[in-house]
């Protein structure tokens, strides 16, 4: 029996003993926290045992996730298939990168110039059909656990925030920007403490000059002195918590302290101020919403925020008529030169623009290539794990509306930084991009990789509300080729 399973069984046995004998169990907070859950430390583990399973600094200090939601077509981007059936073939040509033998499609012509910094994993797939839709597929990507089990699992970002917090005291340890697409609501706190919940900046269009994150400053009607007096009063109140040392109480206290630091620290506002960047760099990223979101991600990493997720889709503006939802759900006319809302569209993808337009892959190619180059030049890539992910791919076969439907049997993600070897391709899909043929990996493995890169010990469990030990990545193993 492996060490991971032995540890799980040992802790499960201890949990059963505790439930049977009621040995010094802590009470849960009982007021004003309907449905609240907590993470508990084992009262049985010796210091030596804890030491054996403690987290240690990893190669990655921070994580930046680029979540391109909607299911990006892998065969049109990272995994070209020039030898597939003619009727299924992408119209976009295969191009060489700056790494011999490594190829993308021409939709990634700028990114091909930084391929030596990237690892492309072409063998991602899902084992469960339940995650072949956007909500659960996105949950799976955000958490690394197939949703729908007896316990709602938290986002990877919340787990990371709980286990190693953040070196940036004035910003939340887990931020999603802008976090307002229809799938951003699939983020989950699960059973993590409240201070680890994702902070979503909001903002329809970050390219607008008047974009600001609301609520970052003190209410002028209250003022700093009055605000501090209220905090002092709050700290002296006995609110009736049954156990002031519980993790839930600690989570509330930490959340209050985090809010205090954020509201009083002037760096809080400047962290989100894109106008502090040079005009040239903003142009390099792209002046649209996507480019400025990617740039904001780099700014937050530069502030030492532990876990940042950029959740992007170009907004509907006067420049994008018919583009009511510009994500990657290309069920209709994926190769349209403008809007996919053309005669014969089935409905599922009518709000898109064609994958080859600037609003789709054009802005991605520009922003992502600039992000990698910018972070490398600033030295941020050395200690930041950058992950470019989507919840699944698209069907190899075009449908009647000349679109591609959901496909979770094979798709691609990309990693860079924090010691990830550049210029490599991991795994492979078949001639049509339909099924994985080499080195299959799942979002469970992706999550395990992120945790391992950060130095989290995968054998050190979390605790469910009833005290049961929960493994960080019960069904996942780190992708060894990126270490």
Secondary structure in CASP SS format (residue, H / E / C, confidence):
PFRMAT SS
TARGET T0000
AUTHOR 0000-0000-0000
METHOD secondary structure of the structure
MODEL  1
X C 1.00
X C 1.00
X H 1.00
X H 1.00
X H 1.00
X H 1.00
X H 1.00
X H 1.00
X H 1.00
X H 1.00
X H 1.00
X H 1.00
X H 1.00
X H 1.00
X H 1.00
X H 1.00
X H 1.00
X H 1.00
X H 1.00
X H 1.00
X H 1.00
X C 1.00
X C 1.00
X C 1.00
X C 1.00
X C 1.00
X C 1.00
X C 1.00
X C 1.00
X C 1.00
X C 1.00
X C 1.00
X C 1.00
X C 1.00
X C 1.00
X C 1.00
X C 1.00
X C 1.00
X C 1.00
X C 1.00
X C 1.00
X C 1.00
X C 1.00
X C 1.00
X C 1.00
X C 1.00
X H 1.00
X H 1.00
X H 1.00
X H 1.00
X H 1.00
X H 1.00
X C 1.00
X C 1.00
X C 1.00
X C 1.00
X C 1.00
X C 1.00
X C 1.00
X C 1.00
X C 1.00
X E 1.00
X E 1.00
X E 1.00
X E 1.00
X E 1.00
X E 1.00
X C 1.00
X C 1.00
X C 1.00
X C 1.00
X C 1.00
X C 1.00
X C 1.00
X C 1.00
X C 1.00
X C 1.00
X C 1.00
X C 1.00
X C 1.00
X C 1.00
X C 1.00
X C 1.00
X C 1.00
X C 1.00
X H 1.00
X H 1.00
X H 1.00
X C 1.00
X C 1.00
X C 1.00
X C 1.00
X C 1.00
X E 1.00
X E 1.00
X E 1.00
X C 1.00
X C 1.00
X C 1.00
X C 1.00
X C 1.00
X C 1.00
X E 1.00
X E 1.00
X E 1.00
X H 1.00
X H 1.00
X H 1.00
X C 1.00
X C 1.00
X H 1.00
X H 1.00
X H 1.00
X H 1.00
X H 1.00
X H 1.00
X H 1.00
X E 1.00
X E 1.00
X E 1.00
X E 1.00
X E 1.00
X E 1.00
X E 1.00
X C 1.00
X C 1.00
X C 1.00
X C 1.00
X H 1.00
X H 1.00
X H 1.00
X C 1.00
X C 1.00
X H 1.00
X H 1.00
X H 1.00
X H 1.00
X H 1.00
X H 1.00
X H 1.00
X H 1.00
X H 1.00
X H 1.00
X C 1.00
X C 1.00
X C 1.00
X C 1.00
X C 1.00
X C 1.00
X C 1.00
X C 1.00
X C 1.00
X C 1.00
X C 1.00
X C 1.00
X H 1.00
X H 1.00
X H 1.00
X H 1.00
X H 1.00
X H 1.00
X H 1.00
X H 1.00
X H 1.00
X C 1.00
X C 1.00
X C 1.00
X C 1.00
X C 1.00
X C 1.00
X C 1.00
X C 1.00
X C 1.00
X E 1.00
X E 1.00
X E 1.00
X E 1.00
X E 1.00
X C 1.00
X C 1.00
X C 1.00
X C 1.00
X C 1.00
X H 1.00
X H 1.00
X H 1.00
X C 1.00
X C 1.00
X C 1.00
X C 1.00
X C 1.00
X C 1.00
X C 1.00
X H 1.00
X H 1.00
X H 1.00
X C 1.00
X C 1.00
X E 1.00
X E 1.00
X C 1.00
X C 1.00
X C 1.00
X C 1.00
X C 1.00
X C 1.00
X C 1.00
X C 1.00
X C 1.00
X C 1.00
X C 1.00
X C 1.00
X C 1.00
X C 1.00
X C 1.00
X C 1.00
X C 1.00
X C 1.00
X C 1.00
X C 1.00
X C 1.00
X C 1.00
X H 1.00
X H 1.00
X H 1.00
X H 1.00
X H 1.00
X H 1.00
X H 1.00
X H 1.00
X H 1.00
X H 1.00
X H 1.00
X H 1.00
X H 1.00
X H 1.00
X C 1.00
X C 1.00
X C 1.00
X C 1.00
X C 1.00
X C 1.00
X C 1.00
X C 1.00
X C 1.00
X C 1.00
X H 1.00
X H 1.00
X H 1.00
X H 1.00
X H 1.00
X H 1.00
X H 1.00
X H 1.00
X H 1.00
X H 1.00
X H 1.00
X H 1.00
X H 1.00
X H 1.00
X H 1.00
X H 1.00
X H 1.00
X H 1.00
X C 1.00
X C 1.00
X H 1.00
X H 1.00
X H 1.00
X H 1.00
X H 1.00
X C 1.00
X C 1.00
X H 1.00
X H 1.00
X H 1.00
X C 1.00
X C 1.00
X H 1.00
X H 1.00
X H 1.00
X H 1.00
X H 1.00
X H 1.00
X H 1.00
X C 1.00
X C 1.00
X C 1.00
X H 1.00
X H 1.00
X H 1.00
X H 1.00
X H 1.00
X H 1.00
X H 1.00
X H 1.00
X H 1.00
X H 1.00
X H 1.00
X H 1.00
X H 1.00
X H 1.00
X C 1.00
X C 1.00
X C 1.00
X C 1.00
X E 1.00
X E 1.00
X E 1.00
X E 1.00
X E 1.00
X C 1.00
X C 1.00
X E 1.00
X C 1.00
X C 1.00
X C 1.00
X C 1.00
X C 1.00
X C 1.00
X C 1.00
X C 1.00
X C 1.00
X C 1.00
X C 1.00
X E 1.00
X C 1.00
X C 1.00
X C 1.00
X C 1.00
X C 1.00
X C 1.00
X C 1.00
X C 1.00
X C 1.00
X C 1.00
X C 1.00
X C 1.00
X E 1.00
X C 1.00
X C 1.00
X C 1.00
X C 1.00
X C 1.00
X C 1.00
X C 1.00
X C 1.00
X C 1.00
X C 1.00
X C 1.00
X C 1.00
X C 1.00
X E 1.00
X C 1.00
X C 1.00
X C 1.00
X C 1.00
X H 1.00
X H 1.00
X H 1.00
X H 1.00
X H 1.00
X H 1.00
X H 1.00
X H 1.00
X H 1.00
X H 1.00
X H 1.00
X H 1.00
X H 1.00
X H 1.00
X H 1.00
X H 1.00
X H 1.00
X H 1.00
X H 1.00
X H 1.00
X C 1.00
X C 1.00
X C 1.00
X C 1.00
X C 1.00
X C 1.00
X E 1.00
X E 1.00
X E 1.00
X E 1.00
X E 1.00
X E 1.00
X C 1.00
X C 1.00
X C 1.00
X E 1.00
X E 1.00
X C 1.00
X C 1.00
X C 1.00
X C 1.00
X C 1.00
X C 1.00
X C 1.00
X C 1.00
X C 1.00
X C 1.00
X C 1.00
X E 1.00
X E 1.00
X C 1.00
X C 1.00
X C 1.00
X E 1.00
X E 1.00
X E 1.00
X E 1.00
X E 1.00
X E 1.00
X C 1.00
X C 1.00
X C 1.00
X C 1.00
X C 1.00
X C 1.00
X C 1.00
X E 1.00
X E 1.00
X E 1.00
X C 1.00
X E 1.00
X E 1.00
X C 1.00
X C 1.00
X C 1.00
X C 1.00
X C 1.00
X C 1.00
X E 1.00
X E 1.00
X E 1.00
X C 1.00
X C 1.00
X E 1.00
X C 1.00
X H 1.00
X H 1.00
X H 1.00
X H 1.00
X H 1.00
X H 1.00
X H 1.00
X H 1.00
X H 1.00
X H 1.00
X H 1.00
X H 1.00
X C 1.00
X C 1.00
X C 1.00
X C 1.00
X C 1.00
X C 1.00
X C 1.00
X E 1.00
X E 1.00
X C 1.00
X C 1.00
X C 1.00
X C 1.00
X C 1.00
X E 1.00
X E 1.00
X C 1.00
X C 1.00
X C 1.00
X C 1.00
X C 1.00
X C 1.00
X C 1.00
X C 1.00
X C 1.00
X H 1.00
X H 1.00
X H 1.00
X C 1.00
END
